[in-house]
Amino acid sequence: MAQTFSNPVLWEDLADLDIIRVDDTYYYSASTMHYSPGAPVLRSYDLVNWEYIGHSVPTLDWSSKYDQANGANAYVKGIWASTLRYRPSNKLFYWLGCIEFGNTYIYTAPSASGPWVKKSTINTCYYDAGMLIDDNDTIYVAYGATQISVAQLSADGSASVKSQVVYSSDLYIEGSRMYKINGNYYIFVTKPANGQYVLKSTTGPFGPYTIKQLLLDIPTPIPSGGIPHQGGLVQTQNGNWYYMAFVDSYPGGRIPVLAPITWGSDGFPVLTTVNGRWGATYPLPLPAHPLGKHTGSDLFSGSALGPEWEWNHNPDKSKFTVNNGLTLSTVSVTEDLYAARNTLTHRILGPTSSGTIVLDYSNLKDGDRAGLALLRDVSAWIGVRNVGGAFRISFWSGLTMTSTWTTSSIGSETAGATISGGKVWLRIFADIQPAGTKKGTFYYSTDGINFTQLGSLTMITDWHFFMGYRYAIFNHATKALGGSVKVSSFTVDSPGRTTT
């Protein structure tokens, strides 16, 4: 009997994906909005097991609001759907993305893991772009919404040579991915968030194109989740084709699902379904190639964070160190967690998991707050506060944002107790299944063995923030700078731990 895999291939928030193969290695790129570094790159050898290896955008340097300067922020701005390709002629990887409907930026690297550098700025927005590097090394970019355009770039990829509308749709479509297959040009587009369509040209990259529906309202493999859509196509080294889409699965975010593709006699792709559904399982595309687990402990060894970590906005790099533990010095004096710099985030592993940190809080100054949050536009945290020289374990809830991502409430302590000893274990258990409880529960321990629940949060499932909930480690001042904490480990367990 053939070995199978289950969808989702990775229950983590990795939306707006692009996927490519270089020789026998697969690479996956995703959007990250305001998180820094941006555009994570994952690697796989079998399309099912994935590991983080780097980021295409090392720092979000397009505006000071990405540093949360002068009270500004960039929530839900930054990196939206973007594109990743490999160019054999110069052996470089390319990432391209439009930022805030303004300029389009191109970053390149000799390896998918980096180092990535900003190569060029194009003074137009290639919205929801998909790059194609043609057989003759010409770079094309498909982009736009409803009106889909194709741009041809200069040989060095730094400027537009030509751009024209190639298809005007009666439907709202976006999320372009561009391919050349058997001499035909294809633009893969989505009707968010329930349909996928394919444009095909037999006469060249600028069309004319005809359109065909690939899927619409197909039953999802994720109970109570959304409909698989967007994403991209990839061909294995064995010649088989696959479609990696994502499913809206809030509160955890948008998660990747994989299905085989065949080709009809009309030259359009056909989705392989199971009883009319996107399959919950399919045969493995390739021999299984397990990689590092997404569970376990990070002891923050070495001198840099692992590629699975991203900051909420750009960090002040002078205010943290990694050296057998993570030391966070306060950067911001604020009552508002959403405005505090150097909050470090980690995707939540579904369907359920727990995140546990070991926190040395002995160097907190009066007014400082440090701990572990469930971070989104409705948030809560468990942590330690220095209140006039006395330490207090607090569960803090009611942190909320407006629909334009400004803080509407900084929240308040809803449970707490005095604490001593200088060291505490903080844990959040999260059920991020759309059909689950959607609850986060918050625990602490003074011995690492017995945990006490202090509070809970019902996570919201509204999509407008786009990014799903994350674990977030924070330390900020409310009175004066100078305090610090040390996190000696962060542990992910799945299906997750609670009181033991």
C-alpha positions as CSV (number, residue, x, y, z in Angstrom):
1,M,0.0,0.0,0.0
2,A,1.4,3.4,-0.9
3,Q,2.5,5.7,1.8
4,T,0.3,8.8,2.3
5,F,0.5,12.3,3.7
6,S,-2.2,14.2,5.5
7,N,-3.4,17.8,4.9
8,P,-2.4,20.3,6.0
9,V,1.2,19.5,5.3
10,L,2.2,22.0,8.0
11,W,-0.3,23.5,10.4
12,E,1.3,26.9,10.6
13,D,0.3,30.3,9.3
14,L,2.2,30.5,5.9
15,A,-0.1,32.4,3.6
16,D,0.1,33.8,0.1
17,L,2.6,31.1,-0.7
18,D,4.9,30.7,-3.7
19,I,6.6,27.3,-4.3
20,I,9.5,26.3,-6.6
21,R,11.8,23.4,-7.2
22,V,15.6,23.7,-7.8
23,D,17.0,20.3,-8.8
24,D,15.7,18.0,-6.0
25,T,15.0,20.7,-3.5
26,Y,11.7,22.6,-2.9
27,Y,11.4,26.1,-1.6
28,Y,8.4,27.8,-0.1
29,S,7.9,31.6,0.4
30,A,5.1,33.3,2.4
31,S,3.8,36.7,3.3
32,T,4.5,38.2,6.8
33,M,2.9,41.7,6.8
34,H,4.6,43.7,9.6
35,Y,6.8,40.9,11.0
36,S,10.5,41.2,10.6
37,P,12.6,39.7,9.1
38,G,10.0,39.1,6.3
39,A,9.2,36.6,3.7
40,P,10.3,33.3,5.3
41,V,11.9,30.6,3.1
42,L,11.2,27.0,3.9
43,R,12.9,24.0,2.4
44,S,11.7,20.5,1.6
45,Y,12.8,17.4,-0.3
46,D,9.4,15.7,-0.5
47,L,6.8,18.6,-0.6
48,V,5.4,17.4,2.8
49,N,8.2,17.9,5.4
50,W,9.3,21.5,5.7
51,E,12.0,23.4,7.6
52,Y,12.6,27.1,8.0
53,I,16.0,28.2,6.5
54,G,15.9,32.0,6.2
55,H,14.1,35.2,5.1
56,S,14.2,37.0,1.8
57,V,13.8,40.4,3.4
58,P,16.3,40.8,6.2
59,T,14.8,44.1,7.5
60,L,11.7,46.1,6.6
61,D,13.5,49.3,5.7
62,W,10.9,51.0,3.5
63,S,9.6,53.5,6.1
64,S,10.3,54.4,9.8
65,K,6.9,53.2,10.8
66,Y,8.3,49.6,10.4
67,D,10.5,50.7,13.4
68,Q,7.4,51.9,15.3
69,A,9.1,55.3,15.3
70,N,7.3,58.3,16.7
71,G,4.2,56.4,17.7
72,A,3.6,55.1,14.2
73,N,3.1,51.4,13.2
74,A,2.9,49.2,10.1
75,Y,0.3,46.6,11.3
76,V,-1.1,44.7,8.3
77,K,1.1,46.6,5.9
78,G,4.5,45.3,4.6
79,I,4.8,42.0,2.8
80,W,1.7,40.7,1.2
81,A,1.6,38.2,-1.7
82,S,5.0,38.1,-3.3
83,T,7.1,35.8,-5.5
84,L,10.2,33.6,-5.3
85,R,12.1,32.3,-8.3
86,Y,15.6,30.8,-9.1
87,R,17.5,32.1,-12.1
88,P,19.9,29.5,-13.6
89,S,21.9,32.0,-15.7
90,N,23.4,33.8,-12.7
91,K,22.6,31.2,-10.0
92,L,20.7,33.7,-8.0
93,F,17.4,33.4,-6.1
94,Y,15.0,36.3,-6.6
95,W,12.2,37.6,-4.3
96,L,9.9,40.3,-5.6
97,G,7.1,42.1,-3.8
98,C,5.1,45.4,-3.9
99,I,4.9,47.3,-0.6
100,E,1.9,49.3,0.4
101,F,0.7,49.7,-3.3
102,G,3.8,51.8,-3.9
103,N,7.2,50.6,-5.1
104,T,8.1,47.0,-6.0
105,Y,11.4,45.7,-4.5
106,I,13.6,42.9,-5.7
107,Y,16.0,41.0,-3.4
108,T,18.5,38.4,-4.5
109,A,20.7,35.8,-2.8
110,P,23.2,33.1,-4.0
111,S,21.4,30.6,-1.7
112,A,17.7,30.4,-0.6
113,S,19.0,30.6,2.9
114,G,20.8,33.9,2.1
115,P,22.5,36.2,2.4
116,W,19.7,38.2,0.8
117,V,20.3,41.8,-0.4
118,K,18.0,44.4,-1.9
119,K,18.9,44.5,-5.6
120,S,16.6,47.1,-7.1
121,T,13.5,49.3,-6.7
122,I,10.9,49.6,-9.4
123,N,8.7,52.7,-9.1
124,T,5.4,50.9,-9.7
125,C,3.3,48.4,-7.8
126,Y,3.3,44.8,-9.1
127,Y,0.4,43.9,-6.9
128,D,0.1,40.2,-6.0
129,A,2.9,39.4,-8.4
130,G,4.2,36.1,-9.8
131,M,7.6,36.0,-11.5
132,L,8.5,33.8,-14.5
133,I,12.1,33.4,-15.7
134,D,11.6,32.2,-19.3
135,D,13.7,29.6,-21.1
136,N,15.6,32.5,-22.8
137,D,16.3,34.1,-19.4
138,T,13.8,36.9,-19.9
139,I,12.0,37.9,-16.6
140,Y,8.3,38.4,-16.7
141,V,6.0,39.4,-13.9
142,A,2.2,38.8,-13.9
143,Y,0.3,41.1,-11.5
144,G,-2.8,43.0,-10.7
145,A,-6.4,42.5,-9.5
146,T,-9.3,41.8,-12.0
147,Q,-7.2,43.4,-14.7
148,I,-4.2,41.1,-15.0
149,S,-1.0,42.6,-16.5
150,V,2.3,41.2,-17.5
151,A,5.5,43.2,-17.3
152,Q,8.8,42.3,-18.9
153,L,11.8,43.4,-16.9
154,S,15.3,44.5,-18.1
155,A,18.0,41.9,-18.3
156,D,19.3,42.7,-14.9
157,G,15.8,42.7,-13.4
158,S,16.0,46.3,-12.2
159,A,13.4,48.1,-14.4
160,S,10.3,47.5,-16.5
161,V,10.8,47.3,-20.3
162,K,7.2,46.7,-21.2
163,S,3.9,46.2,-19.4
164,Q,0.4,45.6,-20.7
165,V,-3.0,44.3,-19.6
166,V,-3.3,40.7,-20.8
167,Y,-6.7,39.8,-19.3
168,S,-9.7,41.8,-18.0
169,S,-12.0,39.6,-15.9
170,D,-15.7,39.9,-14.9
171,L,-14.6,38.2,-11.6
172,Y,-12.4,39.7,-8.9
173,I,-9.2,37.8,-9.3
174,E,-5.7,38.3,-7.9
175,G,-2.7,36.4,-6.5
176,S,-1.0,35.8,-9.9
177,R,1.6,33.0,-10.4
178,M,3.1,32.7,-13.9
179,Y,4.5,29.6,-15.6
180,K,5.6,28.3,-19.0
181,I,4.7,24.7,-19.5
182,N,5.0,22.8,-22.8
183,G,5.4,26.0,-24.6
184,N,2.2,27.6,-23.2
185,Y,2.1,30.5,-20.8
186,Y,-0.1,30.2,-17.8
187,I,-1.2,32.7,-15.1
188,F,-2.6,31.1,-12.0
189,V,-5.1,33.4,-10.3
190,T,-7.4,33.2,-7.3
191,K,-11.0,34.4,-6.6
192,P,-10.6,35.0,-2.9
193,A,-11.4,33.1,-0.9
194,N,-13.2,30.3,-2.7
195,G,-12.0,29.8,-6.3
196,Q,-9.0,29.2,-8.4
197,Y,-8.7,30.0,-12.1
198,V,-6.1,29.4,-14.8
199,L,-5.3,31.8,-17.7
200,K,-3.6,30.2,-20.7
201,S,-1.8,31.6,-23.8
202,T,-0.5,29.6,-26.7
203,T,1.0,32.7,-28.4
204,G,3.3,34.2,-25.9
205,P,3.6,35.9,-22.5
206,F,1.4,38.9,-23.5
207,G,-1.5,36.7,-24.7
208,P,-4.2,36.6,-25.6
209,Y,-5.3,34.4,-22.7
210,T,-8.3,32.2,-22.2
211,I,-9.6,31.4,-18.7
212,K,-10.8,28.2,-17.1
213,Q,-12.0,27.4,-13.6
214,L,-9.8,25.0,-11.6
215,L,-11.9,24.9,-8.5
216,L,-14.8,26.7,-6.9
217,D,-16.3,26.1,-3.4
218,I,-14.6,22.7,-3.2
219,P,-15.1,21.0,0.2
220,T,-12.1,21.6,2.5
221,P,-9.9,19.1,4.2
222,I,-9.8,21.2,7.3
223,P,-13.0,20.8,9.4
224,S,-14.8,24.2,9.5
225,G,-11.9,25.7,7.6
226,G,-12.1,27.8,4.4
227,I,-11.8,26.6,0.8
228,P,-8.3,25.8,-0.6
229,H,-7.2,28.6,-2.9
230,Q,-4.3,30.8,-4.1
231,G,-0.8,29.3,-3.8
232,G,1.2,27.8,-6.7
233,L,2.0,24.8,-8.9
234,V,5.2,22.8,-8.8
235,Q,6.6,19.9,-10.9
236,T,8.5,17.1,-9.2
237,Q,11.8,15.8,-10.6
238,N,9.7,12.8,-11.7
239,G,7.5,14.9,-13.9
240,N,4.4,14.9,-11.7
241,W,2.6,18.1,-10.9
242,Y,1.2,19.4,-7.5
243,Y,-0.8,22.4,-6.3
244,M,0.0,23.9,-2.9
245,A,-2.8,26.1,-1.8
246,F,-3.8,27.5,1.6
247,V,-6.9,27.3,3.7
248,D,-8.2,30.1,5.9
249,S,-8.1,28.4,9.3
250,Y,-8.5,31.1,11.9
251,P,-7.7,31.8,14.6
252,G,-4.4,30.2,13.6
253,G,-4.1,31.8,10.2
254,R,-3.8,30.4,6.6
255,I,-2.3,27.0,6.3
256,P,-0.9,25.0,3.4
257,V,-2.6,22.0,1.8
258,L,-1.3,19.9,-1.1
259,A,-3.0,18.0,-3.9
260,P,-1.9,16.3,-7.2
261,I,-2.6,17.9,-10.6
262,T,-3.1,16.3,-13.9
263,W,-3.4,17.9,-17.3
264,G,-6.5,17.7,-19.6
265,S,-6.5,17.4,-23.3
266,D,-7.2,21.1,-23.6
267,G,-3.9,21.9,-21.9
268,F,-5.5,23.1,-18.6
269,P,-4.7,21.6,-15.2
270,V,-7.1,19.3,-13.4
271,L,-7.3,19.0,-9.7
272,T,-7.2,15.4,-8.3
273,T,-10.1,15.2,-5.8
274,V,-11.2,12.5,-3.4
275,N,-15.0,12.0,-3.5
276,G,-15.4,15.5,-4.9
277,R,-13.3,17.0,-2.1
278,W,-9.8,18.3,-1.7
279,G,-8.4,15.1,-0.1
280,A,-7.5,14.9,3.6
281,T,-4.9,12.4,2.5
282,Y,-3.1,11.6,-0.8
283,P,-0.2,9.3,-1.7
284,L,3.2,10.8,-0.9
285,P,4.6,12.8,-3.9
286,L,8.1,11.5,-3.3
287,P,9.9,9.2,-0.8
288,A,9.5,10.6,2.6
289,H,12.4,12.9,3.7
290,P,11.8,13.9,7.4
291,L,13.4,17.1,8.6
292,G,13.7,18.8,12.0
293,K,10.5,18.7,14.0
294,H,8.5,21.9,14.7
295,T,8.2,20.8,18.3
296,G,10.9,20.7,21.0
297,S,13.0,23.3,22.8
298,D,15.0,26.3,21.6
299,L,17.7,27.0,24.1
300,F,18.9,30.1,22.1
301,S,22.4,28.8,21.7
302,G,24.8,30.4,19.3
303,S,24.6,34.1,18.6
304,A,21.6,34.5,16.4
305,L,17.9,33.6,16.4
306,G,16.7,30.6,14.3
307,P,14.8,31.4,11.1
308,E,11.4,30.4,12.6
309,W,11.4,33.6,14.7
310,E,10.1,37.0,13.6
311,W,9.9,40.3,15.5
312,N,6.7,42.4,15.7
313,H,8.1,45.2,13.4
314,N,11.8,45.8,13.2
315,P,13.7,45.3,16.4
316,D,16.3,47.5,18.0
317,K,19.2,45.1,17.6
318,S,21.2,46.8,20.3
319,K,18.6,45.7,22.9
320,F,18.7,41.9,22.6
321,T,21.4,39.3,22.7
322,V,21.4,35.5,21.9
323,N,24.0,33.6,23.9
324,N,22.8,30.4,25.6
325,G,19.6,32.2,26.3
326,L,17.7,35.3,24.9
327,T,18.2,38.5,26.8
328,L,15.7,41.2,26.1
329,S,16.4,44.7,27.5
330,T,13.6,47.2,27.5
331,V,13.3,49.4,24.4
332,S,10.0,51.2,24.9
333,V,8.4,53.1,27.8
334,T,4.7,52.4,27.1
335,E,1.5,51.0,28.7
336,D,0.6,49.5,25.3
337,L,2.0,46.1,24.3
338,Y,1.1,46.9,20.6
339,A,3.4,49.9,20.8
340,A,6.3,48.1,22.6
341,R,9.3,47.3,20.4
342,N,11.3,44.0,20.5
343,T,8.4,41.7,20.9
344,L,9.5,38.3,19.5
345,T,6.9,36.1,17.8
346,H,6.6,32.4,16.9
347,R,3.9,30.8,14.8
348,I,1.5,28.6,16.7
349,L,1.6,24.9,15.6
350,G,-1.8,23.4,15.1
351,P,-4.2,21.8,15.6
352,T,-3.3,22.3,19.3
353,S,0.0,23.1,20.9
354,S,1.6,24.8,23.9
355,G,4.4,27.3,24.1
356,T,6.4,27.4,27.3
357,I,9.2,29.8,28.3
358,V,11.5,29.8,31.2
359,L,11.9,33.5,32.3
360,D,14.5,35.0,34.7
361,Y,12.8,38.2,35.8
362,S,15.2,39.3,38.5
363,N,16.4,42.3,36.6
364,L,13.0,43.8,35.9
365,K,12.9,47.5,37.0
366,D,9.9,49.1,38.6
367,G,7.1,49.3,36.1
368,D,8.5,46.7,33.7
369,R,6.4,44.0,32.2
370,A,7.7,40.8,30.7
371,G,6.0,37.6,29.6
372,L,4.3,35.5,26.9
373,A,1.4,36.7,24.9
374,L,-1.2,35.4,22.4
375,L,-0.7,38.3,19.9
376,R,-3.2,39.5,17.4
377,D,-5.8,42.3,17.2
378,V,-7.4,40.9,20.3
379,S,-4.6,39.8,22.7
380,A,-3.8,38.5,26.2
381,W,-0.7,37.7,28.1
382,I,0.7,36.1,31.2
383,G,3.8,37.5,32.7
384,V,5.6,39.2,35.5
385,R,5.3,42.9,36.6
386,N,7.6,44.8,38.9
387,V,5.2,46.9,41.0
388,G,7.1,49.2,43.3
389,G,9.9,46.6,43.8
390,A,7.5,43.7,44.4
391,F,7.0,41.1,41.7
392,R,3.6,40.0,40.6
393,I,2.5,37.2,38.2
394,S,-0.3,38.7,36.0
395,F,-2.8,37.6,33.5
396,W,-3.6,40.6,31.4
397,S,-6.5,40.6,28.9
398,G,-8.6,43.0,26.9
399,L,-5.9,44.3,24.6
400,T,-7.7,45.3,21.4
401,M,-7.2,47.2,18.1
402,T,-9.5,49.2,16.0
403,S,-10.3,48.2,12.4
404,T,-7.5,50.5,11.3
405,W,-5.0,48.8,13.6
406,T,-4.6,51.4,16.2
407,T,-4.9,50.4,19.9
408,S,-8.4,50.7,21.2
409,S,-7.7,49.2,24.7
410,I,-4.4,48.4,26.5
411,G,-6.2,45.9,28.6
412,S,-5.9,45.2,32.3
413,E,-4.9,42.6,34.9
414,T,-7.8,40.2,35.4
415,A,-6.0,37.7,37.7
416,G,-2.7,37.8,39.5
417,A,-0.7,36.9,42.6
418,T,2.6,37.9,44.2
419,I,5.6,35.9,43.1
420,S,9.2,35.5,44.2
421,G,12.3,33.6,43.4
422,G,13.4,35.3,40.2
423,K,12.4,32.5,37.9
424,V,9.1,31.5,36.4
425,W,7.8,29.1,33.7
426,L,5.1,30.6,31.6
427,R,2.9,28.5,29.3
428,I,0.1,29.1,26.8
429,F,-2.0,26.2,25.5
430,A,-3.7,27.1,22.2
431,D,-6.4,25.3,20.2
432,I,-6.3,27.0,16.8
433,Q,-8.6,24.6,15.0
434,P,-11.5,26.3,13.2
435,A,-13.7,23.5,14.6
436,G,-12.1,23.5,18.0
437,T,-12.5,25.6,21.1
438,K,-10.4,28.5,19.7
439,K,-9.3,29.0,23.3
440,G,-5.9,29.9,24.7
441,T,-5.2,29.1,28.3
442,F,-2.4,30.7,30.3
443,Y,-0.4,28.9,33.0
444,Y,2.6,29.6,35.3
445,S,4.9,27.5,37.5
446,T,7.6,28.3,39.9
447,D,9.2,24.8,39.8
448,G,8.7,23.8,36.1
449,I,6.6,20.8,37.2
450,N,3.3,21.9,38.6
451,F,1.5,24.6,36.6
452,T,-1.4,26.8,37.7
453,Q,-4.0,28.2,35.2
454,L,-4.4,32.0,35.6
455,G,-6.7,32.9,32.7
456,S,-8.0,32.2,29.2
457,L,-8.7,34.0,25.9
458,T,-11.3,33.0,23.3
459,M,-9.3,33.8,20.1
460,I,-11.2,35.7,17.4
461,T,-11.5,34.3,13.9
462,D,-12.1,37.5,11.9
463,W,-9.8,37.5,8.8
464,H,-9.1,41.2,8.4
465,F,-5.9,41.2,10.3
466,F,-4.8,38.4,7.9
467,M,-2.0,37.0,10.1
468,G,-3.1,34.4,12.6
469,Y,-2.4,34.4,16.4
470,R,1.2,34.0,17.4
471,Y,3.1,33.3,20.6
472,A,5.0,36.5,21.6
473,I,7.8,37.0,24.1
474,F,7.9,40.6,25.3
475,N,9.6,42.9,27.8
476,H,8.8,46.6,28.0
477,A,9.0,49.4,30.5
478,T,6.2,51.6,31.7
479,K,8.3,54.0,33.7
480,A,12.0,54.0,32.6
481,L,14.4,52.0,30.6
482,G,17.2,49.9,32.1
483,G,15.5,46.6,33.0
484,S,16.0,43.2,31.3
485,V,15.0,39.6,31.3
486,K,16.6,36.4,30.2
487,V,14.6,33.6,28.5
488,S,16.6,30.4,28.8
489,S,14.3,28.3,26.6
490,F,11.2,28.2,24.5
491,T,9.4,24.8,24.1
492,V,6.7,23.8,21.7
493,D,4.7,20.7,22.5
494,S,1.9,19.3,20.3
495,P,-0.8,18.3,21.0
496,G,0.2,20.7,23.8
497,R,0.7,20.6,27.6
498,T,-1.4,22.3,30.3
499,T,-0.8,21.8,34.0
500,T,1.9,19.2,33.8
